[in-house]
Amino acid sequence: MAKIEKLIRKLLANPKDLTWEELKKILSHFGYEEIKTAGSSSRKFLDDKKNLISGLHKPHSNDRLKTYQIKIVIEHLKEIGKLNND
C-alpha cells in the first residue's frame, strides 16, 4: 500500500495523533495548497477548483490536530467527492 493511502486511511480513522504535516501531505495529494493568514495560526487550504477548507488552526505545541479539525477535513473531502462516503 502506498504511503499516501496509509495516511488517508489514518485520517478516516479519526486518530488522536494525526500531525499537521501529515494533513498537509494528504491535502496536497488532493490538489490543495495551504494559505497562511497574516499574523495568525489560522490556515486555509484551496484547490485549483476553488474548493476551500477553512476553520483550521496550525497546532503550536505538539503538532497534533484536534478531533474537530479532522472532522472538518473529512466532511469537506466527502462533500466534494474526493473521499468515499462509506
HUBEL-V927884 format. One line per field, one symbol per residue. psi: psi as a letter, one per 40 degrees, with the letter a starting at -180 (. if undefined). Layout:
psi = ???
This chain:
psi = hidddddddddeefiefhiddddddddddeeiihhihhfiehiihhieefhhhieihhiddeehiidddddddddddddeeeiie.
